[in-house]
Amino acid sequence: MNKTVVIILLILAVGLIAYNATLINYQQPLEGKSVIALIGVVAALCAIVLLLIYLTSKKIEEKVDKD
């Protein structure tokens, strides 16, 4: 995967977090559509973590191949 694609995916994940955060009813966050929004936020956070792990592994791979 190209670094540009990873950055675009990271930006999309942050956008999804922002959008889902607006849908959460903070008075009752575990009822109705707020649960779906919370699941969306958690899923986007997981995607960000996975993409950052991928970028780190690519950097390590480049250093190993370089030596």
C-alpha atoms as an extended CHARMM CRD file, in Angstrom:
* protein
*
        67  EXT
         1         1  MET       CA              0.0000000000        0.0000000000        0.0000000000  PROA      1               0.0000000000
         2         2  ASN       CA              1.2380000000        3.4430000000       -0.8690000000  PROA      2               0.0000000000
         3         3  LYS       CA              1.9210000000        5.9650000000        1.8980000000  PROA      3               0.0000000000
         4         4  THR       CA             -0.5210000000        8.3810000000        0.2810000000  PROA      4               0.0000000000
         5         5  VAL       CA             -3.3170000000        5.8100000000        0.4800000000  PROA      5               0.0000000000
         6         6  VAL       CA             -2.6030000000        5.2300000000        4.1660000000  PROA      6               0.0000000000
         7         7  ILE       CA             -2.7360000000        8.9670000000        4.8750000000  PROA      7               0.0000000000
         8         8  ILE       CA             -6.0480000000        9.2800000000        3.0070000000  PROA      8               0.0000000000
         9         9  LEU       CA             -7.4610000000        6.3650000000        5.0180000000  PROA      9               0.0000000000
        10        10  LEU       CA             -6.2880000000        7.9900000000        8.2610000000  PROA      10              0.0000000000
        11        11  ILE       CA             -8.0120000000       11.2450000000        7.3120000000  PROA      11              0.0000000000
        12        12  LEU       CA            -11.2160000000        9.3670000000        6.4740000000  PROA      12              0.0000000000
        13        13  ALA       CA            -11.1010000000        7.5660000000        9.8230000000  PROA      13              0.0000000000
        14        14  VAL       CA            -10.6880000000       10.8540000000       11.6870000000  PROA      14              0.0000000000
        15        15  GLY       CA            -13.6050000000       12.2660000000        9.6970000000  PROA      15              0.0000000000
        16        16  LEU       CA            -15.7520000000        9.2890000000       10.6420000000  PROA      16              0.0000000000
        17        17  ILE       CA            -14.8930000000        9.8030000000       14.2950000000  PROA      17              0.0000000000
        18        18  ALA       CA            -15.9070000000       13.4600000000       14.0730000000  PROA      18              0.0000000000
        19        19  TYR       CA            -19.1640000000       12.6140000000       12.2900000000  PROA      19              0.0000000000
        20        20  ASN       CA            -20.1110000000        9.8320000000       14.6940000000  PROA      20              0.0000000000
        21        21  ALA       CA            -19.2710000000       12.0250000000       17.6730000000  PROA      21              0.0000000000
        22        22  THR       CA            -21.9670000000       14.4460000000       16.5310000000  PROA      22              0.0000000000
        23        23  LEU       CA            -24.5330000000       11.6320000000       16.4800000000  PROA      23              0.0000000000
        24        24  ILE       CA            -23.9550000000       10.5350000000       20.0670000000  PROA      24              0.0000000000
        25        25  ASN       CA            -26.5700000000       11.5780000000       22.5970000000  PROA      25              0.0000000000
        26        26  TYR       CA            -24.3590000000       12.3280000000       25.5760000000  PROA      26              0.0000000000
        27        27  GLN       CA            -27.2980000000       12.2380000000       27.9990000000  PROA      27              0.0000000000
        28        28  GLN       CA            -27.9600000000        8.5640000000       27.1490000000  PROA      28              0.0000000000
        29        29  PRO       CA            -24.9480000000        7.2700000000       25.2050000000  PROA      29              0.0000000000
        30        30  LEU       CA            -25.8750000000        3.5840000000       25.4240000000  PROA      30              0.0000000000
        31        31  GLU       CA            -29.4180000000        3.8120000000       24.0370000000  PROA      31              0.0000000000
        32        32  GLY       CA            -30.8230000000        3.9950000000       20.5170000000  PROA      32              0.0000000000
        33        33  LYS       CA            -28.7140000000        5.3600000000       17.7040000000  PROA      33              0.0000000000
        34        34  SER       CA            -26.0000000000        6.4890000000       20.1050000000  PROA      34              0.0000000000
        35        35  VAL       CA            -24.8220000000        2.8890000000       20.4360000000  PROA      35              0.0000000000
        36        36  ILE       CA            -24.3360000000        2.6770000000       16.6680000000  PROA      36              0.0000000000
        37        37  ALA       CA            -22.4010000000        5.9370000000       16.7150000000  PROA      37              0.0000000000
        38        38  LEU       CA            -20.2100000000        4.6750000000       19.5650000000  PROA      38              0.0000000000
        39        39  ILE       CA            -19.4970000000        1.4840000000       17.6160000000  PROA      39              0.0000000000
        40        40  GLY       CA            -18.5340000000        3.6480000000       14.6400000000  PROA      40              0.0000000000
        41        41  VAL       CA            -16.1360000000        5.6740000000       16.7650000000  PROA      41              0.0000000000
        42        42  VAL       CA            -14.5050000000        2.5440000000       18.1770000000  PROA      42              0.0000000000
        43        43  ALA       CA            -14.2320000000        0.9840000000       14.7060000000  PROA      43              0.0000000000
        44        44  ALA       CA            -12.5750000000        4.1120000000       13.3190000000  PROA      44              0.0000000000
        45        45  LEU       CA            -10.1390000000        4.1580000000       16.2520000000  PROA      45              0.0000000000
        46        46  CYS       CA             -9.2760000000        0.5220000000       15.5440000000  PROA      46              0.0000000000
        47        47  ALA       CA             -8.6740000000        1.3890000000       11.8910000000  PROA      47              0.0000000000
        48        48  ILE       CA             -6.3310000000        4.2090000000       12.9080000000  PROA      48              0.0000000000
        49        49  VAL       CA             -4.3580000000        1.9020000000       15.2150000000  PROA      49              0.0000000000
        50        50  LEU       CA             -4.0440000000       -0.7380000000       12.4910000000  PROA      50              0.0000000000
        51        51  LEU       CA             -2.8860000000        1.8170000000        9.9210000000  PROA      51              0.0000000000
        52        52  LEU       CA             -0.2910000000        3.2140000000       12.3190000000  PROA      52              0.0000000000
        53        53  ILE       CA              0.9760000000       -0.3000000000       13.0410000000  PROA      53              0.0000000000
        54        54  TYR       CA              1.2120000000       -0.8660000000        9.2820000000  PROA      54              0.0000000000
        55        55  LEU       CA              3.2250000000        2.3450000000        8.7800000000  PROA      55              0.0000000000
        56        56  THR       CA              5.5670000000        1.3860000000       11.6310000000  PROA      56              0.0000000000
        57        57  SER       CA              6.1180000000       -2.0870000000       10.2070000000  PROA      57              0.0000000000
        58        58  LYS       CA              6.9310000000       -0.6100000000        6.7990000000  PROA      58              0.0000000000
        59        59  LYS       CA              9.5310000000        1.6980000000        8.3820000000  PROA      59              0.0000000000
        60        60  ILE       CA             11.0960000000       -1.2430000000       10.2140000000  PROA      60              0.0000000000
        61        61  GLU       CA             11.1010000000       -3.2880000000        7.0090000000  PROA      61              0.0000000000
        62        62  GLU       CA             12.9030000000       -0.4800000000        5.1460000000  PROA      62              0.0000000000
        63        63  LYS       CA             15.5770000000       -0.2690000000        7.8600000000  PROA      63              0.0000000000
        64        64  VAL       CA             16.1260000000       -4.0380000000        7.8560000000  PROA      64              0.0000000000
        65        65  ASP       CA             16.3830000000       -4.1670000000        4.0730000000  PROA      65              0.0000000000
        66        66  LYS       CA             18.7490000000       -1.2050000000        4.0780000000  PROA      66              0.0000000000
        67        67  ASP       CA             21.2950000000       -2.9580000000        6.3250000000  PROA      67              0.0000000000
